[in-house]
C-alpha cells in the first residue's frame, strides 16, 4: 500500500512517527517540504542541549517506489565539545562552555519500495526502506561525525476502516569517526494513524532505538496531527516526549508539504 510519508523531523522514523496514509494511483508525483523541529535534553550529561533542525526535502513518488533527498540546516546550543551523531541520533555531550554552532547538517538520501508483500484480503502490506546519511555536517563545529551511516527498515501495515496500524523494525550501521566508537543500533516503532476524513489524520507512535554510545536505549512517544489544507498543500505538527537519559526530554515541530502536478 502506498504511503505518503510526512515524517516528523526526527531522524528515525524516519521513519514513521507521523506517517500520513494516502493511497495514490496516479502517475509519478514530485513534492517539496520544509519543516522546523526543536528538541531539548541533557542526554545523560549535566547541561541542556538545544537542537533546532530545519530540513528541506524533495520527494519523487512512483506507484511502488519513493525517492527522497533531505538537506537540513542545524543549530545547536550545547557545551563545547558536543558531537551530534546524526538526525534523530543521540548527541555525545561535551564539557566546555556553552556555545552555539550552526550550519548545514548531514544530507540524507532514502528509497522506499512499497508492497514488497501485500495481501488485500487481510489488509496487510510490508514496505522496505534503505537510507544513507552522508557525513556532510561540519565536524569541527560538532554538527556531525563526518562519517556515513546506513539504515535498513521494514514497515508492516495493517489496514482497517479508519485506522492503519504500523510496526517497524530496522538496523542502523554506523560509520566510525576518528577517536570514537559508535555501535550499530536496532530501531523499532509501533503505533497507528486514525483517519478523521479525507483531509485530516492523527497518529501516535512509540519509538525504540538502541544507544550507539553505550547508554540506555532511547524510548519516545510522539503524537501528530496532519491536515491537507488544499489539493496541493499539507500541514503537519507533532510533539514527542522522551523517557530515557539517552534521548531528548521533549521536542515539537511543524512541516509543510507542497505537491506538484503529476508527471506525464
C-alpha positions as a Markdown table, in Angstrom:
| # | Residue | x | y | z |
|---|---|---|---|---|
| 1 | Unk | 0.0 | 0.0 | 0.0 |
| 2 | Unk | 1.4 | 3.4 | -1.0 |
| 3 | Unk | 2.3 | 5.8 | 1.8 |
| 4 | Unk | 3.0 | 9.4 | 1.6 |
| 5 | Unk | 5.4 | 10.0 | 4.4 |
| 6 | Unk | 5.2 | 13.2 | 6.3 |
| 7 | Unk | 7.6 | 12.1 | 8.9 |
| 8 | Unk | 8.2 | 14.2 | 11.9 |
| 9 | Unk | 11.6 | 15.8 | 11.6 |
| 10 | Unk | 13.0 | 13.1 | 13.9 |
| 11 | Unk | 15.7 | 11.3 | 12.1 |
| 12 | Unk | 14.4 | 7.9 | 12.6 |
| 13 | Unk | 11.2 | 7.4 | 12.0 |
| 14 | Unk | 12.2 | 8.1 | 9.8 |
| 15 | Unk | 10.6 | 6.7 | 10.0 |
| 16 | Unk | 7.2 | 6.5 | 11.0 |
| 17 | Unk | 6.2 | 8.8 | 13.7 |
| 18 | Unk | 3.9 | 11.0 | 11.8 |
| 19 | Unk | 3.5 | 9.0 | 8.6 |
| 20 | Unk | 0.3 | 10.0 | 6.7 |
| 21 | Unk | -1.5 | 7.4 | 4.8 |
| 22 | Unk | -2.9 | 8.3 | 1.4 |
| 23 | Unk | -3.3 | 5.8 | -1.5 |
| 24 | Unk | -2.1 | 7.2 | -4.8 |
| 25 | Unk | -2.9 | 5.6 | -8.1 |
| 26 | Unk | -1.9 | 8.4 | -10.4 |
| 27 | Unk | 1.5 | 8.8 | -12.2 |
| 28 | Unk | 4.8 | 10.0 | -10.7 |
| 29 | Unk | 4.4 | 13.0 | -8.3 |
| 30 | Unk | 7.0 | 15.4 | -7.1 |
| 31 | Unk | 6.7 | 17.2 | -3.8 |
| 32 | Unk | 8.8 | 19.6 | -1.7 |
| 33 | Unk | 8.6 | 20.1 | 2.1 |
| 34 | Unk | 10.1 | 22.3 | 4.7 |
| 35 | Unk | 9.9 | 22.0 | 8.4 |
| 36 | Unk | 11.3 | 23.1 | 11.8 |
| 37 | Unk | 11.9 | 21.0 | 14.9 |
| 38 | Unk | 13.1 | 21.9 | 18.3 |
| 39 | Unk | 14.4 | 19.4 | 20.8 |
| 40 | Unk | 16.0 | 19.7 | 24.2 |
| 41 | Unk | 17.5 | 17.3 | 26.7 |
| 42 | Unk | 20.6 | 16.6 | 28.8 |
| 43 | Unk | 21.3 | 13.2 | 27.0 |
| 44 | Unk | 23.0 | 11.8 | 30.2 |
| 45 | Unk | 25.0 | 14.9 | 30.8 |
| 46 | Unk | 24.6 | 17.8 | 33.2 |
| 47 | Unk | 23.6 | 20.6 | 30.8 |
| 48 | Unk | 20.7 | 21.1 | 28.4 |
| 49 | Unk | 21.5 | 20.6 | 24.7 |
| 50 | Unk | 19.1 | 22.5 | 22.5 |
| 51 | Unk | 18.8 | 21.4 | 18.9 |
| 52 | Unk | 17.0 | 23.4 | 16.1 |
| 53 | Unk | 16.6 | 21.3 | 12.9 |
| 54 | Unk | 15.3 | 22.7 | 9.7 |
| 55 | Unk | 15.1 | 20.2 | 6.8 |
| 56 | Unk | 14.3 | 20.8 | 3.2 |
| 57 | Unk | 13.1 | 17.6 | 1.5 |
| 58 | Unk | 12.4 | 16.7 | -2.2 |
| 59 | Unk | 10.4 | 13.6 | -2.9 |
| 60 | Unk | 9.6 | 11.7 | -6.1 |
| 61 | Unk | 6.8 | 9.2 | -5.7 |
| 62 | Unk | 6.1 | 6.4 | -8.2 |
| 63 | Unk | 3.4 | 3.8 | -7.8 |
| 64 | Unk | 5.7 | 1.4 | -5.9 |
| 65 | Unk | 8.8 | 3.5 | -5.3 |
| 66 | Unk | 9.7 | 6.7 | -3.5 |
| 67 | Unk | 13.0 | 8.6 | -3.6 |
| 68 | Unk | 13.7 | 11.3 | -1.0 |
| 69 | Unk | 16.6 | 13.7 | -0.5 |
| 70 | Unk | 16.8 | 15.8 | 2.6 |
| 71 | Unk | 19.2 | 18.8 | 3.1 |
| 72 | Unk | 18.9 | 20.2 | 6.6 |
| 73 | Unk | 20.1 | 23.3 | 8.5 |
| 74 | Unk | 21.1 | 22.7 | 12.1 |
| 75 | Unk | 21.7 | 25.0 | 15.0 |
| 76 | Unk | 22.9 | 23.5 | 18.3 |
| 77 | Unk | 23.3 | 25.2 | 21.7 |
| 78 | Unk | 25.4 | 22.9 | 23.9 |
| 79 | Unk | 28.6 | 22.6 | 25.9 |
| 80 | Unk | 31.7 | 22.9 | 23.8 |
| 81 | Unk | 32.9 | 19.5 | 22.5 |
| 82 | Unk | 29.4 | 18.1 | 22.0 |
| 83 | Unk | 29.1 | 16.0 | 18.8 |
| 84 | Unk | 25.8 | 15.4 | 17.1 |
| 85 | Unk | 25.8 | 11.9 | 15.8 |
| 86 | Unk | 23.0 | 12.4 | 13.2 |
| 87 | Unk | 19.4 | 13.4 | 12.8 |
| 88 | Unk | 17.3 | 11.7 | 15.4 |
| 89 | Unk | 20.5 | 10.4 | 17.0 |
| 90 | Unk | 21.9 | 10.9 | 20.4 |
| 91 | Unk | 24.5 | 13.7 | 20.9 |
| 92 | Unk | 27.7 | 12.9 | 22.7 |
| 93 | Unk | 27.7 | 15.7 | 25.4 |
| 94 | Unk | 30.8 | 17.9 | 25.7 |
| 95 | Unk | 32.0 | 19.5 | 28.9 |
| 96 | Unk | 33.1 | 23.0 | 27.9 |
| 97 | Unk | 31.5 | 26.4 | 27.9 |
| 98 | Unk | 28.0 | 26.8 | 26.4 |
| 99 | Unk | 28.3 | 27.6 | 22.7 |
| 100 | Unk | 26.0 | 27.8 | 19.7 |
| 101 | Unk | 27.1 | 26.2 | 16.4 |
| 102 | Unk | 25.1 | 26.3 | 13.1 |
| 103 | Unk | 25.4 | 25.1 | 9.6 |
| 104 | Unk | 24.3 | 22.5 | 7.0 |
| 105 | Unk | 23.6 | 19.2 | 8.7 |
| 106 | Unk | 24.0 | 15.6 | 7.3 |
| 107 | Unk | 22.3 | 15.2 | 3.9 |
| 108 | Unk | 20.1 | 12.1 | 3.8 |
| 109 | Unk | 19.0 | 10.1 | 0.7 |
| 110 | Unk | 16.4 | 7.3 | 1.0 |
| 111 | Unk | 14.4 | 5.0 | -1.2 |
| 112 | Unk | 11.3 | 3.0 | -0.2 |
| 113 | Unk | 9.8 | 0.0 | -2.1 |
| 114 | Unk | 6.1 | -0.3 | -1.4 |
| 115 | Unk | 4.1 | -3.5 | -1.2 |
| 116 | Unk | 7.1 | -5.9 | -1.1 |
| 117 | Unk | 4.4 | -8.1 | 0.5 |
| 118 | Unk | 0.7 | -7.4 | 0.1 |
| 119 | Unk | -2.5 | -9.2 | 0.9 |
| 120 | Unk | -5.6 | -7.3 | 0.0 |
| 121 | Unk | -7.9 | -9.8 | 1.7 |
| 122 | Unk | -6.2 | -9.5 | 5.0 |
| 123 | Unk | -5.5 | -5.7 | 4.6 |
| 124 | Unk | -1.8 | -6.3 | 5.2 |
| 125 | Unk | 1.4 | -4.9 | 3.5 |
| 126 | Unk | 5.1 | -4.6 | 4.0 |
| 127 | Unk | 7.4 | -1.9 | 2.7 |
| 128 | Unk | 11.2 | -1.8 | 2.7 |
| 129 | Unk | 13.4 | 1.3 | 3.0 |
| 130 | Unk | 17.1 | 1.9 | 2.6 |
| 131 | Unk | 18.7 | 5.2 | 3.8 |
| 132 | Unk | 22.1 | 6.8 | 3.7 |
| 133 | Unk | 23.1 | 9.6 | 6.0 |
| 134 | Unk | 26.1 | 11.3 | 4.3 |
| 135 | Unk | 28.7 | 12.9 | 6.7 |
| 136 | Unk | 28.3 | 16.4 | 5.3 |
| 137 | Unk | 27.9 | 18.3 | 8.6 |
| 138 | Unk | 30.8 | 20.4 | 9.9 |
| 139 | Unk | 32.9 | 18.1 | 12.2 |
| 140 | Unk | 34.9 | 21.0 | 13.7 |
| 141 | Unk | 31.6 | 22.5 | 14.9 |
| 142 | Unk | 30.4 | 19.2 | 16.3 |
| 143 | Unk | 27.4 | 19.2 | 13.9 |
| 144 | Unk | 28.2 | 15.6 | 12.7 |
| 145 | Unk | 30.6 | 12.8 | 12.9 |
| 146 | Unk | 31.9 | 13.2 | 9.3 |
| 147 | Unk | 31.0 | 9.6 | 8.6 |
| 148 | Unk | 28.3 | 7.9 | 6.5 |
| 149 | Unk | 25.6 | 5.9 | 8.2 |
| 150 | Unk | 23.4 | 3.3 | 6.6 |
| 151 | Unk | 19.9 | 2.2 | 7.7 |
| 152 | Unk | 17.6 | -0.6 | 6.5 |
| 153 | Unk | 14.0 | -0.6 | 7.7 |
| 154 | Unk | 10.9 | -2.8 | 7.2 |
| 155 | Unk | 7.4 | -1.4 | 7.8 |
| 156 | Unk | 4.4 | -3.7 | 8.5 |
| 157 | Unk | 1.0 | -2.2 | 7.9 |
| 158 | Unk | -2.5 | -3.5 | 8.8 |
| 159 | Unk | -5.4 | -1.5 | 7.4 |
| 160 | Unk | -8.9 | -1.2 | 8.8 |
| 161 | Unk | -11.7 | 1.2 | 8.1 |
| 162 | Unk | -10.3 | 4.3 | 9.7 |
| 163 | Unk | -7.2 | 3.1 | 11.5 |
| 164 | Unk | -3.9 | 2.0 | 10.0 |
| 165 | Unk | -1.6 | 0.1 | 12.4 |
| 166 | Unk | 2.1 | 0.3 | 11.7 |
| 167 | Unk | 5.0 | -1.6 | 13.1 |
| 168 | Unk | 8.6 | -1.1 | 12.0 |
| 169 | Unk | 11.9 | -2.7 | 12.7 |
| 170 | Unk | 15.3 | -1.7 | 11.3 |
| 171 | Unk | 19.0 | -1.5 | 11.8 |
| 172 | Unk | 21.5 | 1.4 | 11.6 |
| 173 | Unk | 25.1 | 0.7 | 10.6 |
| 174 | Unk | 27.3 | 3.5 | 12.0 |
| 175 | Unk | 30.4 | 4.9 | 10.4 |
| 176 | Unk | 33.3 | 5.2 | 12.8 |
| 177 | Unk | 34.7 | 8.7 | 13.4 |
| 178 | Unk | 38.3 | 9.1 | 14.5 |
| 179 | Unk | 38.7 | 8.8 | 18.3 |
| 180 | Unk | 35.3 | 7.4 | 18.9 |
| 181 | Unk | 33.5 | 4.1 | 18.7 |
| 182 | Unk | 29.8 | 4.2 | 17.7 |
| 183 | Unk | 27.8 | 0.9 | 18.0 |
| 184 | Unk | 25.4 | -0.2 | 15.3 |
| 185 | Unk | 21.8 | 0.1 | 16.6 |
| 186 | Unk | 18.5 | -1.7 | 16.4 |
| 187 | Unk | 15.4 | 0.5 | 15.6 |
| 188 | Unk | 11.8 | -0.2 | 16.3 |
| 189 | Unk | 8.5 | 1.6 | 16.2 |
| 190 | Unk | 4.8 | 0.8 | 16.8 |
| 191 | Unk | 1.7 | 2.8 | 16.6 |
| 192 | Unk | -1.3 | 3.8 | 14.5 |
| 193 | Unk | -2.9 | 6.5 | 12.3 |
| 194 | Unk | -6.6 | 7.5 | 12.6 |
| 195 | Unk | -8.3 | 9.0 | 9.6 |
| 196 | Unk | -10.9 | 11.5 | 10.6 |
| 197 | Unk | -11.9 | 12.3 | 7.0 |
| 198 | Unk | -10.3 | 12.7 | 3.6 |
| 199 | Unk | -8.1 | 15.6 | 4.8 |
| 200 | Unk | -7.3 | 15.1 | 8.4 |
| 201 | Unk | -5.4 | 12.4 | 10.2 |
| 202 | Unk | -3.8 | 11.9 | 13.6 |
| 203 | Unk | -1.4 | 9.3 | 15.0 |
| 204 | Unk | 0.6 | 8.1 | 17.9 |
| 205 | Unk | 3.8 | 6.1 | 17.9 |
| 206 | Unk | 6.2 | 4.7 | 20.4 |
| 207 | Unk | 9.9 | 4.6 | 19.2 |
| 208 | Unk | 12.8 | 2.5 | 20.5 |
| 209 | Unk | 16.4 | 2.9 | 19.5 |
| 210 | Unk | 19.5 | 1.2 | 20.8 |
| 211 | Unk | 22.2 | 3.5 | 22.0 |
| 212 | Unk | 25.3 | 3.9 | 19.9 |
| 213 | Unk | 27.4 | 5.2 | 22.8 |
| 214 | Unk | 26.7 | 2.5 | 25.4 |
| 215 | Unk | 23.9 | 4.3 | 27.2 |
| 216 | Unk | 20.3 | 3.3 | 27.8 |
| 217 | Unk | 18.1 | 2.7 | 24.7 |
| 218 | Unk | 16.1 | 5.8 | 23.6 |
| 219 | Unk | 12.4 | 5.5 | 24.1 |
| 220 | Unk | 10.0 | 8.2 | 22.9 |
| 221 | Unk | 6.2 | 8.7 | 22.5 |
| 222 | Unk | 5.1 | 11.0 | 19.7 |
| 223 | Unk | 1.7 | 12.3 | 18.5 |
| 224 | Unk | 1.0 | 14.2 | 15.3 |
| 225 | Unk | -1.9 | 15.9 | 13.5 |
| 226 | Unk | -1.8 | 16.2 | 9.7 |
| 227 | Unk | -4.3 | 18.2 | 7.6 |
| 228 | Unk | -4.4 | 18.6 | 3.8 |
| 229 | Unk | -5.3 | 22.3 | 3.6 |
| 230 | Unk | -5.8 | 22.2 | -0.2 |
| 231 | Unk | -5.3 | 19.9 | -3.1 |
| 232 | Unk | -1.6 | 20.7 | -3.2 |
| 233 | Unk | -0.7 | 21.6 | 0.4 |
| 234 | Unk | -0.5 | 19.6 | 3.6 |
| 235 | Unk | 0.4 | 20.9 | 7.1 |
| 236 | Unk | 1.6 | 18.7 | 10.0 |
| 237 | Unk | 2.5 | 19.3 | 13.6 |
| 238 | Unk | 3.9 | 17.0 | 16.2 |
| 239 | Unk | 5.2 | 16.7 | 19.7 |
| 240 | Unk | 7.1 | 14.0 | 21.5 |
| 241 | Unk | 8.3 | 13.0 | 25.0 |
| 242 | Unk | 11.4 | 11.1 | 25.8 |
| 243 | Unk | 11.6 | 8.6 | 28.7 |
| 244 | Unk | 15.3 | 7.8 | 29.0 |
| 245 | Unk | 18.5 | 9.8 | 29.6 |
| 246 | Unk | 20.0 | 8.9 | 26.2 |
| 247 | Unk | 17.2 | 10.7 | 24.4 |
| 248 | Unk | 15.7 | 14.2 | 24.3 |
| 249 | Unk | 13.4 | 15.2 | 27.1 |
| 250 | Unk | 10.9 | 16.6 | 24.6 |
| 251 | Unk | 10.5 | 18.1 | 21.2 |
| 252 | Unk | 8.0 | 19.7 | 18.8 |
| 253 | Unk | 7.9 | 20.6 | 15.2 |
| 254 | Unk | 5.9 | 21.7 | 12.1 |
| 255 | Unk | 6.1 | 20.6 | 8.5 |
| 256 | Unk | 4.5 | 22.0 | 5.3 |
| 257 | Unk | 4.4 | 20.0 | 2.1 |
| 258 | Unk | 3.7 | 21.1 | -1.4 |
| 259 | Unk | 2.5 | 18.5 | -4.0 |
| 260 | Unk | 3.4 | 19.4 | -7.6 |
| 261 | Unk | 1.3 | 18.2 | -10.6 |
| 262 | Unk | 1.7 | 14.5 | -11.6 |
| 263 | Unk | 4.4 | 14.0 | -14.3 |
| 264 | Unk | 3.0 | 12.8 | -17.6 |
